Structure formats: C-alpha cells, structure tokens
C-alpha cells in the first residue's frame, strides 16, 4: 500500500477485525465458513483465508462439534445462543471461551449465523479463586452452623457464574442498557492473599455507533446508482464502487491503483489536475459538466461533484 494514499475503508476494517482477540466468523446455513478473522490461528491453528468454504464440522472435529451442535441448530432456527466452552489449541493450551451465535435473518429466512467467541480464561480463574475464598470462609463458620445450612449458603454464594452474567451490557436503575467492555482482577492484601475484586467497565456506545455508521456508509456507497470514486491528491484511484464499474466498464480490481487519467479524453488532460489542486487548497469545487471515457472508448457526458476526504492519519 502507498503510505501517502488514502486507504480503502475495508482495509482498516479488516485490520481492526484481525487484531480483535475474539474469534469472529460467519457460517452460512450449510455450515460453510464465509468469513473468519486471524484469531482462528491462535485457537485452532487455522489460516482464516483457507477456512473460507470449509465446514465447521471439519474445523471443530467430531467431539467438539457434537458438543456445539445443539447451539448451532438453535442458531439456524433463528434463536440466539450463548454458552461456555473449554478449547485446547494446537499449542496445547486450554482456553475457556464464552461463545455467542447470532442468527442472520433476512426477510424471515435464516441465512446463517455470526459466531463471536471471546476468551474468558482469566475470568474463569478469577471465578475459581473467588469460589475458593468463599469455601475458606465457609470452613471458618462451619462450627457454628449445621452441615445443611453451610451447603445451602455455599450454593447461594456461588450462584453467579460466567453463564449468568449479561455479557457485554450493564443495566442502569432506569432500565437503560449500555454496551460495555469489562476487565476484572483480584486485589491482594499485604500477605498476598486475595481480598477483593477490582473491575474496570468501559462504555462502548461510541465505538458501536462508529461501527454501525461505517457499515451504513459502506452499504450506501456499494448500492449507490452514482459512480463514487476515491482518489489521492496525485490522482491515483483508491476506491471504485459498483456503479462506477457499470458506468465506465472497468472493474474495481482493474481501476484501483491506476491514475484517474484513464477516464480523461486527450483534450481534457489537465482538467482533473485543476480539480485536485483546488481541493488541496481547501477551495470549494462546484459541480462540473464534462466528458469521460469508458473502457471501450465511448465518450460519456457526465456531471462531476468533487469533495475532499479528511486525512485518516490525522485521526490516529
């Protein structure tokens, strides 16, 4: 990628998804993989690009697939699924996971499901330590209680597990639900004994809105009847939607990375440079009625509207 070029938005989306530690995948109704991120290499030793088109049965293996099959079938019935699972990876490490299978329903038909699998090993370890702490406290007061009372109290104390936590949301007193990211760690006393639990809760509302806005914008560009072409200030094409392909005859693969001059008739060779120069100076460029060339050489009357795109590096 040219470091000075405006990157395709899908490039950053893929980079973000591939650096998410959770496994993210889309499985269609035939249980074939249509998308997977890089986390599958850590968990299963599987190249996500080679997973495309493969069966979830082959990925999980007979034993793990049999355990997950009831949840898979539930998702394909249109019912969201949440469950815990221990998975031993190719490195021999057993990781505890919290899995969500979200059905993809289009016009009443389940097309597949989106799998999100998050590692909760540290939370499971914390849960185990908390259970051990409760057990030690129970031993201290056992002499003052009957065995039946102690057992009942222990069950009540340990009633909250990872499966019963509303993962990803917190509820306010007025009933509002806020998406959050939660991190937890044990606190210890001077003798290095666990004495409490510290939790950091981060509001993810803005991040989720940004993801939703980016998805909506991508859908608008993809389905627009107008040709939408992104390019750098030196005239290199960086994005090319379906309408541009239909209008000019070049596919996105053929156009992206090429100079925009491939669309210019000889007598208008300097026109694009003038537009880009005005945009670089921050000037407003009014709509322009002009002519562009199609791939087969036809001269096509067009109306061009040019707008600047803020530099993505300024957002880092």
C-alpha positions in Angstrom: 0.0 0.0 0.0 1.2 3.5 -0.9 1.7 5.2 2.6 0.6 8.5 1.1 -2.6 7.2 -0.5 -6.0 7.3 1.1 -6.6 3.7 2.1 -9.7 1.7 1.2 -12.1 1.8 4.3 -12.3 -2.0 4.0 -8.5 -2.2 4.6 -8.8 -0.6 8.1 -11.9 -2.7 8.8 -10.1 -5.9 8.1 -7.0 -4.7 10.1 -9.2 -4.0 13.1 -11.1 -7.3 12.9 -7.9 -9.3 12.5 -6.4 -7.7 15.7 -9.5 -8.4 17.8 -8.5 -11.3 20.2 -12.0 -12.8 20.0 -12.8 -15.2 17.2 -15.2 -13.7 14.6 -16.8 -15.7 11.8 -19.8 -16.1 9.6 -21.2 -19.6 8.9 -23.9 -20.0 6.3 -27.0 -22.3 6.6 -24.9 -25.1 5.1 -22.3 -24.7 7.9 -19.7 -23.4 5.5 -17.4 -20.5 6.5 -17.9 -17.3 4.7 -15.6 -15.1 6.9 -13.1 -15.6 9.7 -10.6 -13.4 11.4 -7.0 -14.1 12.4 -7.9 -15.2 15.9 -8.7 -18.7 14.4 -4.9 -19.2 14.0 -4.4 -18.8 17.8 -7.3 -21.0 18.8 -7.3 -23.7 16.1 -4.0 -23.2 14.1 -6.2 -22.5 11.0 -5.4 -19.9 8.3 -8.6 -17.8 8.1 -8.2 -17.5 4.3 -8.2 -21.3 4.0 -11.2 -21.6 6.2 -13.4 -19.9 3.6 -15.8 -22.5 2.2 -14.8 -25.2 4.7 -17.2 -26.9 7.1 -17.5 -26.0 10.8 -17.6 -29.8 11.4 -14.1 -30.1 10.0 -12.8 -27.2 12.0 -14.1 -28.3 15.3 -13.6 -32.1 14.9 -16.1 -34.8 15.9 -16.0 -34.3 19.7 -16.2 -30.5 19.9 -18.8 -30.4 17.0 -21.0 -32.8 18.9 -20.9 -30.5 22.0 -21.6 -27.4 19.9 -24.2 -28.9 17.5 -27.3 -28.1 19.7 -26.3 -24.4 19.8 -25.6 -24.4 16.0 -29.0 -25.9 15.3 -30.6 -23.4 17.7 -29.0 -20.5 15.8 -30.2 -21.9 12.5 -33.7 -21.9 13.9 -33.3 -18.1 14.5 -32.6 -18.4 18.2 -29.6 -16.5 19.6 -27.2 -18.8 21.6 -24.8 -18.2 24.4 -22.6 -20.9 26.1 -19.2 -21.6 27.6 -16.7 -24.0 26.2 -13.1 -25.1 27.0 -11.0 -25.4 23.8 -7.5 -26.9 23.7 -5.5 -25.2 20.9 -2.7 -26.5 18.7 -0.2 -25.1 21.3 -1.6 -27.4 24.0 -3.1 -24.5 26.0 -6.7 -24.9 27.1 -8.6 -21.7 26.8 -12.0 -21.0 28.3 -14.4 -19.2 26.0 -17.8 -17.5 26.1 -19.5 -18.1 22.7 -22.4 -16.2 21.1 -24.1 -17.4 18.0 -26.3 -14.7 16.5 -28.7 -15.7 13.7 -28.5 -13.7 10.4 -32.2 -13.4 9.4 -33.1 -11.8 6.1 -36.8 -11.5 5.1 -37.7 -14.1 7.7 -35.2 -16.6 6.5 -32.1 -17.7 8.5 -29.1 -17.3 6.1 -26.5 -18.4 8.6 -25.1 -17.2 11.9 -22.4 -14.9 13.2 -20.1 -16.6 15.7 -18.3 -14.5 18.4 -16.0 -16.4 20.7 -14.3 -14.5 23.5 -11.5 -15.9 25.7 -12.6 -15.7 29.4 -9.8 -17.8 30.9 -8.8 -15.0 33.3 -12.4 -14.6 34.4 -12.7 -18.3 34.9 -9.6 -18.3 37.0 -10.9 -15.3 39.0 -14.2 -17.2 39.4 -12.3 -20.2 40.7 -10.3 -18.1 43.2 -13.5 -16.4 44.4 -15.1 -19.8 44.9 -12.0 -20.9 46.9 -12.3 -17.8 49.1 -15.9 -18.5 49.8 -15.0 -22.1 50.6 -12.4 -21.0 53.1 -14.9 -18.6 54.7 -17.4 -21.4 55.0 -14.9 -23.5 56.8 -14.4 -20.7 59.4 -18.0 -20.6 60.3 -18.9 -24.2 59.9 -18.6 -24.9 63.6 -21.5 -22.5 64.2 -23.8 -24.0 61.5 -25.2 -27.3 60.6 -23.8 -29.1 57.6 -27.1 -28.5 55.8 -27.1 -24.7 56.4 -23.5 -24.5 55.2 -24.2 -26.3 52.0 -27.3 -24.1 51.3 -25.3 -20.9 52.0 -22.4 -22.1 49.8 -24.8 -22.7 46.8 -26.3 -19.2 47.2 -22.8 -17.6 47.4 -21.7 -19.3 44.2 -24.9 -18.8 42.3 -23.3 -16.2 39.9 -21.2 -17.8 37.2 -20.0 -16.5 33.8 -23.0 -18.1 32.1 -25.4 -16.0 34.2 -23.6 -12.6 33.7 -25.2 -10.4 31.0 -22.0 -10.3 28.9 -21.5 -7.0 27.1 -24.2 -4.9 28.8 -24.9 -3.2 32.1 -28.4 -2.1 33.1 -29.0 1.3 34.8 -31.6 1.9 37.5 -34.0 3.3 35.0 -33.7 0.2 32.8 -31.3 1.6 30.2 -28.8 -0.9 28.8 -25.3 0.3 27.9 -22.8 -1.8 25.9 -19.6 -2.2 27.9 -16.2 -3.8 28.0 -15.4 -5.3 31.4 -11.9 -6.1 32.8 -11.5 -7.6 36.3 -8.6 -8.6 38.5 -8.2 -9.8 42.1 -6.8 -7.4 44.7 -4.5 -8.8 47.4 -3.6 -7.8 50.9 -0.1 -7.5 52.4 0.1 -11.3 52.7 -0.6 -11.6 49.0 -4.0 -13.2 49.8 -7.0 -12.3 47.6 -9.1 -9.7 49.4 -11.4 -8.3 46.7 -12.1 -7.8 43.1 -11.3 -4.7 41.0 -13.3 -4.1 37.9 -12.9 -1.6 35.1 -16.1 -1.0 33.0 -15.7 0.9 29.7 -18.7 2.3 27.8 -18.6 1.0 24.2 -21.6 3.0 23.0 -19.5 5.4 20.8 -17.4 2.6 19.3 -20.5 0.6 18.4 -22.1 3.7 16.9 -19.0 4.3 14.8 -19.0 0.7 13.6 -22.7 1.0 12.7 -22.1 4.3 10.9 -19.2 2.8 8.9 -21.3 -0.2 7.9 -24.2 2.0 6.8 -21.8 4.3 4.8 -20.3 1.3 3.1 -23.7 -0.1 2.2 -24.7 3.3 0.8 -21.6 3.6 -1.4 -21.9 -0.1 -2.5 -25.6 0.4 -3.6 -25.4 3.9 -5.0 -26.6 4.4 -8.6 -23.9 7.2 -8.9 -20.3 6.3 -9.6 -18.3 7.1 -6.5 -14.6 7.2 -7.0 -12.0 7.8 -4.3 -8.6 9.1 -5.2 -5.4 10.6 -3.8 -4.4 14.2 -4.4 -1.9 13.0 -7.0 -4.8 11.4 -8.9 -4.4 7.7 -8.0 -7.7 5.8 -7.7 -8.2 4.3 -4.2 -11.9 3.1 -4.3 -14.4 2.3 -7.0 -18.0 1.3 -6.4 -20.3 -1.0 -8.4 -21.9 2.0 -10.2 -18.5 3.2 -11.4 -17.9 -0.3 -12.8 -21.2 -0.3 -14.6 -20.7 3.3 -15.9 -17.1 3.1 -17.2 -16.6 -0.7 -17.7 -13.6 -1.1 -15.5 -13.8 -3.5 -12.6 -12.6 -2.3 -9.1 -9.6 -4.7 -9.5 -8.7 -3.0 -12.8 -9.3 0.6 -11.6 -7.9 0.8 -8.1 -4.3 1.8 -8.1 -4.5 3.3 -11.6 -4.3 7.0 -12.4 -7.7 8.7 -12.9 -6.3 9.9 -16.2 -7.5 6.7 -17.7 -11.0 8.3 -17.8 -9.9 11.6 -19.4 -10.2 12.4 -23.1 -7.0 13.9 -24.5 -8.4 17.4 -24.8 -9.3 17.4 -21.1 -6.0 16.1 -19.8 -5.4 19.0 -17.4 -9.0 19.1 -16.1 -8.5 16.6 -13.3 -5.3 18.2 -12.1 -7.0 21.5 -11.7 -9.8 20.0 -9.6 -7.4 18.2 -7.3 -5.3 21.4 -6.9 -8.3 23.4 -5.8 -9.3 20.7 -3.3 -5.7 20.6 -2.0 -6.0 24.4 -1.3 -9.3 23.8 0.6 -11.4 25.5 -2.1 -15.0 24.6 -2.9 -15.3 22.9 -6.3 -18.8 23.4 -7.9 -20.4 20.6 -10.0 -18.8 20.3 -13.4 -20.5 19.1 -16.6 -17.8 17.4 -18.7 -16.9 14.2 -20.7 -15.2 11.0 -19.6 -14.1 7.9 -21.5 -15.4 4.4 -20.9 -13.2 1.3 -21.2 -14.4 0.6 -24.7 -13.5 4.2 -25.8 -17.0 5.7 -25.8 -17.3 9.4 -24.8 -19.7 9.7 -21.9 -21.3 13.1 -20.8 -21.1 13.3 -17.0 -21.7 15.7 -14.1 -18.9 15.6 -11.6 -19.1 16.6 -7.9 -15.7 16.6 -6.1 -15.4 16.7 -2.3 -12.3 16.4 0.0 -11.8 13.5 2.3 -10.1 14.3 5.7 -6.7 12.7 6.0 -7.1 9.4 8.0 -3.6 9.9 9.6 -4.9 12.9 11.4 -7.3 10.7 13.3 -4.6 8.4 14.7 
